[in-house]
Amino acid sequence: MALGTHDFTPDPRNDDILINVNGALVPRAVATVSVFDSGFMLGDGVWEGLRVHAGRFAFLDQHLDRLWEGAKAIALDIGIDRAALAARLFDTIDANGMEACHVRLMVTRGIRSTPYQDPRVVISPATIVIIAEHKDPLPATVERGLSLFTVHVRRGHPDVQDPKLNSHSKLNCITACIQAAQAGADEALMLDPHGFVATCNSTHFFIVRRGEVWTSTGDYCLAGITRANVIGICREAGVPVFERNFSLTDVYGADEAFVTGTFAGVVPAHTVDGRALTAGRGPMVARLQGLYRALIEHDVAGRARP
């Protein structure tokens, strides 16, 4: 099954992983939440995807900052502090004997007494689930890249559903993903309400033009951690990088394009709407992949375990 930047080789070890459900480590086959849970019932919650390298969570502080900011924005009480949540994360990967893996951390508002959207019917603390899997991006994806298709589904205004919020309510991105998949592409390229390029359905989008790196203003995007780190390494390396409005015409005429995300890091986009930009990984993408790997190694090397 093609999953774009999330392509991976199935690992049989994942059949027997332990999943952390509210602090208890439970075998995958029996790990469950209530049908009255706010996440299942209404998509009411926030989440983070994290990578583990050498037994450490890369950019953990940035991920926890975003999780707490999102929870505060929707008046969700996580119920434990950052240190306790970090300890649960490490407990989960230690119990599974993981040194390198992908982790999904999910926090929902908890169990409701009845199927209704009002948070005042919640009768439990927040539900916190941590799933750690043996999962690495395919080398072919990182080297050759993926194809994108521009979909009709737009990233909306923040007064409708703020795209900066990493919520469980992902239907906007899912419908974009469906349209791209049915068009035969790996991932969806999404425009903002004004017709400028915004982001992809599960990653952030960049183009390279005449030695410059461009990405969107970020006004209609999740506050991407990998995105911010790539902008930072461009600035440190002296690569001109701009957060600006640009159109599909700019994309079609670009020298290179790439996407960023926690799972696969920096991945080339070789084709957009049938226009071939590169045969695979271009020189700028190759350079940024190396710089990003070095940044991860530096971050985890300086990170103490709790």
C-alpha positions in Angstrom: 0.0 0.0 0.0 1.4 3.4 -1.0 1.4 5.9 1.8 3.6 8.7 0.4 6.0 10.1 2.9 4.8 7.5 5.4 5.7 4.5 3.3 7.4 1.8 5.4 8.3 -1.8 5.4 6.0 -3.8 7.7 7.9 -5.1 10.8 6.6 -8.2 12.5 7.8 -6.9 15.9 4.9 -4.5 15.8 2.4 -7.4 16.2 3.5 -7.7 19.9 4.2 -4.1 20.9 3.0 -2.8 24.3 0.8 0.3 24.0 0.6 2.9 26.8 -3.0 3.5 27.7 -3.3 6.0 30.6 -0.1 4.9 32.1 -0.7 1.1 31.7 1.4 -0.9 29.2 -1.1 -3.1 27.3 -0.5 -5.6 24.5 -1.5 -4.3 21.1 -4.2 -7.0 20.6 -6.1 -5.8 23.7 -5.3 -2.1 23.8 -8.7 -0.2 23.7 -10.4 3.0 24.6 -14.1 3.4 25.4 -16.7 4.0 22.6 -17.6 7.1 24.7 -14.1 8.5 24.5 -14.0 12.0 23.2 -11.5 11.2 20.5 -13.4 8.3 19.1 -16.8 10.0 19.4 -15.9 13.6 18.2 -12.3 13.9 17.2 -11.9 16.0 20.4 -8.2 16.0 21.3 -4.6 16.9 20.3 -1.7 14.7 19.3 2.0 14.6 18.3 4.1 12.4 16.1 7.6 11.9 17.4 10.8 10.2 16.2 13.2 8.3 18.5 16.9 8.2 17.6 19.5 6.4 19.7 17.0 6.0 22.5 16.1 9.7 22.7 13.1 11.7 21.4 14.2 14.2 18.8 13.0 17.8 19.5 11.0 16.6 22.5 10.7 20.1 24.1 9.2 21.5 20.9 6.7 18.7 20.6 5.6 19.1 24.2 5.3 22.9 23.8 3.0 22.4 20.8 0.9 19.7 22.6 0.4 21.9 25.6 -0.4 25.0 23.5 -3.0 23.0 21.5 -4.6 21.6 24.7 -4.7 25.1 26.2 -6.3 26.5 23.0 -9.2 24.0 23.3 -9.4 24.1 27.1 -8.3 20.5 27.5 -6.7 19.6 30.8 -4.0 17.0 30.0 -4.1 16.0 33.7 -0.3 15.3 34.2 2.7 17.6 33.9 5.4 17.5 31.2 7.8 15.5 33.3 5.3 12.8 33.9 4.3 12.6 30.3 7.9 12.5 29.2 8.4 9.6 31.6 5.5 7.7 30.1 7.0 8.2 26.6 10.3 6.7 27.8 8.6 3.9 29.7 6.8 2.9 26.4 9.9 2.7 24.3 11.9 1.0 27.0 9.2 -1.6 27.5 9.4 -2.4 23.8 13.2 -2.3 23.7 13.2 0.5 21.1 16.2 2.6 20.2 14.8 4.0 16.9 11.1 4.1 16.2 8.1 6.3 15.4 5.7 7.3 18.2 2.2 8.7 18.1 1.1 10.5 21.3 -2.6 11.2 21.6 -4.5 13.1 24.2 -8.3 13.3 24.1 -10.7 15.1 26.5 -11.7 11.8 28.1 -14.9 9.8 28.4 -18.3 11.4 27.9 -21.4 10.3 29.7 -23.4 10.5 26.5 -22.8 11.1 22.8 -22.8 14.9 22.9 -20.3 17.6 21.9 -20.5 19.8 25.1 -17.3 19.2 27.2 -19.4 19.5 30.3 -20.6 15.9 29.8 -17.0 14.6 30.2 -16.8 12.3 33.3 -13.2 11.2 33.3 -9.7 12.7 33.1 -8.1 13.0 29.7 -7.3 9.8 27.8 -3.5 9.6 27.0 -2.4 6.9 24.5 1.2 6.3 23.3 1.8 4.0 20.4 5.5 3.3 19.5 6.2 1.3 16.4 9.2 -0.1 14.7 8.8 2.0 11.6 11.3 3.7 9.3 10.8 5.6 6.0 11.7 3.7 2.9 15.1 4.6 1.5 13.5 4.8 -1.9 11.1 7.4 -0.7 13.8 9.6 0.8 16.0 9.3 -2.3 13.5 9.3 -5.2 10.7 11.2 -3.5 7.0 11.4 -4.3 4.4 12.9 -6.5 1.9 15.6 -5.5 -1.5 16.5 -6.8 -3.2 19.8 -6.1 -6.6 19.2 -4.7 -9.7 21.3 -4.5 -9.9 21.0 -0.7 -8.5 24.2 0.8 -6.7 24.9 4.1 -9.3 27.1 5.8 -9.5 30.3 7.7 -8.6 30.1 11.4 -12.1 31.3 12.4 -13.6 28.1 10.9 -11.1 25.5 12.1 -7.6 26.8 12.8 -5.2 24.8 10.7 -2.4 25.6 13.2 -4.2 23.3 15.8 -2.9 19.7 15.7 -6.3 18.3 16.6 -7.8 14.8 16.1 -10.3 16.4 13.8 -8.3 15.7 10.5 -11.2 15.3 8.0 -10.0 18.3 6.0 -6.7 16.6 5.4 -8.2 13.2 4.9 -10.5 14.4 2.1 -7.5 16.0 0.5 -5.6 12.8 0.8 -8.4 10.8 -0.8 -8.6 13.1 -3.8 -4.8 12.9 -4.3 -4.8 9.1 -4.0 -7.6 8.7 -6.5 -5.6 10.9 -8.9 -2.7 8.5 -8.6 -0.5 10.8 -6.5 1.3 10.1 -3.3 0.1 13.2 -1.4 -2.1 16.2 -1.7 -0.9 19.7 -2.3 -3.3 22.2 -0.7 -3.9 25.8 -1.5 -5.0 28.5 1.0 -8.3 30.4 0.6 -6.6 33.0 -1.6 -5.2 30.4 -4.1 -1.6 30.5 -2.9 0.2 27.3 -2.0 -0.3 26.4 1.7 0.9 22.9 2.6 0.4 19.2 1.9 -2.2 17.0 3.7 0.4 15.5 6.1 3.6 17.3 5.4 4.9 20.9 4.7 5.9 22.0 1.2 8.9 23.8 -0.1 10.3 24.7 -3.5 13.8 25.7 -4.6 14.2 28.4 -7.2 17.6 29.8 -8.3 19.3 28.7 -5.1 16.5 30.1 -2.8 14.2 28.0 -0.7 10.6 29.1 -0.5 7.8 27.9 1.7 4.4 29.3 2.5 3.8 32.1 5.0 2.5 29.5 7.4 -0.7 31.4 7.9 -2.8 28.3 6.9 -0.5 25.6 8.2 0.2 23.6 11.3 3.2 25.0 13.2 5.4 22.3 11.8 8.4 21.4 13.9 10.4 19.9 11.1 9.4 22.8 8.9 10.8 25.3 11.5 14.0 23.3 11.9 14.6 23.2 8.1 14.1 27.0 7.9 16.5 27.3 10.8 19.2 25.1 9.2 18.9 27.0 5.9 19.5 30.3 7.7 22.5 28.8 9.6 24.0 27.4 6.4 23.6 30.7 4.5 20.8 29.3 2.2 18.4 32.1 1.3 15.0 31.0 2.7 11.7 32.8 2.5 8.2 32.4 4.0 6.1 34.0 1.4 3.0 33.7 -0.8 3.6 31.9 -4.1 1.4 30.3 -6.7 1.3 27.0 -8.6 3.0 28.8 -11.5 6.0 29.3 -9.2 5.9 25.6 -8.3 5.7 24.3 -11.9 8.8 26.4 -12.8 10.8 25.4 -9.7 14.2 23.7 -9.8 13.3 21.4 -7.0 10.6 20.7 -4.5 10.4 18.9 -1.2 8.3 18.2 1.8 9.1 17.9 5.5 7.6 15.9 8.3 8.6 14.2 11.6 8.4 10.7 10.1 10.6 11.0 7.0 12.4 14.3 7.6 13.2 16.0 4.3 11.8 14.2 1.2 12.0 15.3 -2.5 8.8 15.9 -4.5 9.8 14.9 -8.0 6.4 15.7 -9.7 3.6 18.1 -9.1 0.4 17.9 -11.1 2.2 15.9 -13.8 5.0 18.4 -14.1 8.3 16.6 -13.6 10.7 18.9 -11.6 13.5 16.4 -10.9 14.3 12.8 -11.5 14.6 12.3 -7.7 16.7 14.0 -5.1 18.2 17.3 -6.3 21.3 19.0 -5.0 19.6 21.3 -2.5 17.4 18.5 -1.1 20.5 16.3 -0.7 22.3 19.1 1.2 19.3 19.8 3.5 18.8 16.1 4.2 22.4 16.0 5.5 22.0 19.1 7.5 18.8 17.9 9.0 20.3 14.5 10.0 23.2 16.4 11.7 20.6 18.5 13.6 18.8 15.5 14.9 22.1 13.9 16.0 23.1 17.0 17.8 19.7 17.3 19.5 19.5 13.7 20.8 23.2 13.8 21.8 22.5 16.6 24.2 19.2 15.3 25.6 19.2 13.6 28.9 16.8 10.8 29.7 14.4 11.5 32.6 
